[in-house]
Amino acid sequence: MTKCVSDGFRNNPTHIPRNSPETLIYIRPMPSDPHILIVDDHREIRDLVSRALTKEGFRVSTAADGRAMRRVLADSRLDLILLDLMLPGEDGLSLCRALRAESDIPIIMLTAKGEEIDRVLGLEMGADDYLPKPFGSRELIARIKAVLRRSREKPAPAGAPHRPKHYHFDRWGLDTGARELLRDDGVTVPLSTGEYDLLIALVERPQRVLNRDQLLDLARGRSAGGLDRSIDTHVSNLRRKLGPAPDGTERIKGVRGIGYQYALHERTPSYER
């Protein structure tokens, strides 16, 4: 692979239709590698870039539009987003502005437009870099690595300390500052690092089934190695500590062959800042 082009995969004699209904692909989950999200409405571009990044050792998810992008953001921890400027519905500039308002995930804008005003607008909206199409895979990978390196070296913004969250679900409260699970009668239930990371990932996404790779990915941002492949053991321990729901069923429900979900009973989990 040498070029990603804005009007098709010219080096491939097999035509891949644009704007495929497929909007989400999750490729080779490997929690130790950077996770990149490609947001582009052209399937051939998504596939081409995905193959290049996967070969380089990155984990890759793809989305065809802003809605699919938000689905990936809700269920994964991302290290960088490749965001196309020209998207159906909400365009790349609007998505970049929205992302930057709520997250510091590095963003590289991708677009067929090469005019200076487009580059300036993308950077002003909060993008970390800008790459016009067509581009070479080597240049793309080099830019990704450079942006990731800068993001790791970037100091935390002054005057914006992390605020702990206080989650409330059923008869329980979870204090992320103290990392404590509190029962409504005032009893504190100790949690191991793996149990805490697993519970946060599930409570933040009630009624959503998360597979093991997603749980590992989500927990990686909280503590390296806190949640390992013994997820079933952590679930068993949490069920014992939380006890059954008021109707006698498990609070953490296993979905055969897929993963786990936090099943709602009394009310939707919420949090206080």
N, C-alpha and C positions, 0 to 999 in steps of 0.2 A: 504493500500500500504506500502510495506516495502523495496523492492529492485527495482532498475532500472538496467537492465542487458543489456549487449552489444549484445546478440544473441537472443533477443526476450522477450516477456512478458510471463515468465514461469508460473506465477500464474494464468493466464487467459486461460481457455480451448479453447476460440475462437481465431483462428489464424488471425492476422492482417498482411496483406502483407507488405513487406518492400518497401521503395522507391516509396510510393504512389505519383501519380501526384499532389495530393493536397499539396500546398506549403505554404499556409498562413491561419491562423485561428486567429480571434480576439475574445477574451473571456471576457465577463462581464465587459464592460467599467465602471470604477468607478474612476473619476479623482483624488480623495483624496488618493488613494492607490498606492504604487510603481508599476511601469510598467516593467515587465520582458520579455525579448525576448529569446526564446529557439531556437537555431540553431542546428539542428540535422537531418541527412538524414533518420533516422529510424522513421517511423510514430508511432510505438508502444511506443518508448521512448518519443517522443514529447507529445503524449496523456497522458502517465502515469505521466510525470513530470507536465504537465499542470493541471491535476486534483489535484495533491498534492498542487501545488502553489495556485490554485484558492480557494481550501478549506481553505488555510491559510490566504486568504484575498488579495492576489496579483492580479493585472491585468496581463494577459498573452497574448502575441502574439507568433506565431511560424513560423519558416522558415526552408525549407529543404536544402537550399544551400545559397551561397553568394549572388546570384542575388535576391532571395526572401528577404534575410536579408536587402539588400539595399533599397528594396521597403518599408519595414517597417520603416527603419530609415528616409526615405524621408517624411513619412506622420505621424510620431508619435514622441513623446518625451519619451525616454526610461530612466529608472533608472539603469538597469543592463542587461548584456547579458550573457547567458549561451551558450558557444560556443564549439561545438564538434571539436576535433582535426582532425578526419578522415571524410572528406566531399568530395563528387564528385566535380570535377573541381578544383576550388580554395580551398585549404585546410585551416583548422582552423588556423594554424600558420601564413599563408599569410594574412588571414582576420584580425587576431589579430594585426599584424604589421600595416596594412592599417588603421584599426580603431584607433589605438593609435597615428598615425601620424596626425589625424585630429580631435580627440575627446578624452575626458577624462572619457567617460562612463565606469563604472566598468565592468570588464570582468572576469568570472570564466570559465576556460577551463575544458571541460568534455571529457574523452577519455577512451577507453578500454585498452590503453597502460599504464602500471604502472611503467615502467622503470624510473630511476632517470634522464636520459638524456632527456626524453620527458618532465618531469616536469620542468627541468631547462630551456629547450628551450621555453616552454610556458611562464614562468615567465620572461625570458629575452626579449621576444617579447612584453611584457607590460601587461600580464595578472595579475590580482590582487590576484587570488587564483587558485588552481588546484585540481580537484577531479576525481580520477580514477573510472571507472565502474568495478563492480557493486557498487552502493552506496545506503545508506538508505535515505529515505525522510527526516527524522529528521536531519540527518547530513547536507544534502543539504540546508534545510531551515535555519539551524543555521549558515552555512557559508554565505548564501545570506544576512542574517540580519547583520552579522559581517562586511561583505564588505560594505554594504550600510551605516552602522554606521561609518566606517572609512572614507568613501568617503565624508560624510557630515562634518566630523571633519577636513578634509584635508584643509590646508590653500591654498590660491591661489598662484601659482608660482610667485616668485619674478621676476621683470623685464619683465613681460608679461601682461601689462595692456590691458583691453578690448578696442578694437578699434571700434568706431561706424561705421556703414555702411550707405551708401547713395544710396538708390534705385531710379531708374529712370524708369518710366512706363507711356506711352502715354505722356500727357502734364504735368505730375506730378513728383515731387521728394519727397522722404521720408527720413528724417534725423533721424536715430535711436539714435544718441547722444542727440539731442535736442528734440526728439520725436515730430517733426514738419512735417506737410504736406505742401509742397510748390508748388504753381502753377507756370507755366512758365512765368507769368507776374510779379512774385515777391510777390504775395499775400500769406500770411500764413493762413492756415485754421486750427483752433483748433480741436483736437480730444480728446474724452474721453479715459480713459484707455482701456475700452472694445473695442471701435472702433479701437484704435491703434493696439491692439493685434490681432484683427480679420483681419485687413487690411494686417499686416505683414504676417500672416499665409497664406493668399490667394495670395499675390503678390509673395512670395517666391516659390509658386507652381502653376504657371499659367497653365490654361487649365486642371487642375486636380480637380476632384470633391471631396470635403471634406465633410464628414458628421458632424453632430453636436458634436459627441463624439471625433472625431479627432480634430476639432477646439478647443474644450475645453482642450484636452490633449496638443496640441501644445502651447496654450496660457499659460498653467500652469507654464511653465519655465520662463515666462517673468514677470508675476505679479500674485500673489495668489489672486484669486477671481476677477481678472480684467474682465474676460469674463464669464458670467453666462448663464443661460438657456434662456435669452432674446436675443438670437442671431438674431432673425428676426428683432427686433427693431434696433440693431446695424447695420444690413445690410441696413435697410431703411434709417437710418441716413447717412451712408456712400454714398449711392446712391445719396442722396440729395446734399451732400457736394462735391462729385466728379463730379456730372452732367453726362449727357449721353455721350457716345462715339461719335466720328465724324460721324458715320453712324446712329446715333439716338438710338442705342440699349443700354441696361444696361451694365456697366462695370463689375458688379458683377451679374452673372447669377445664377438663382435658378434652380436646377434640381429636379423636382417633386419627392417627396418621398425619396430623398437621402440627398441633402445638397446644397452647393454653390461652385462656381468656379469663378476665375478671368478670364474673357474672353479677349483674346488678340485682339487688334485692330491695333494700329500703329506699335508697335515693342515689342519684348520680354523684360520683366522687367530685368534690370541689376543693379549692384551695384558697387560702388567704395569704396575701403578700405581707 
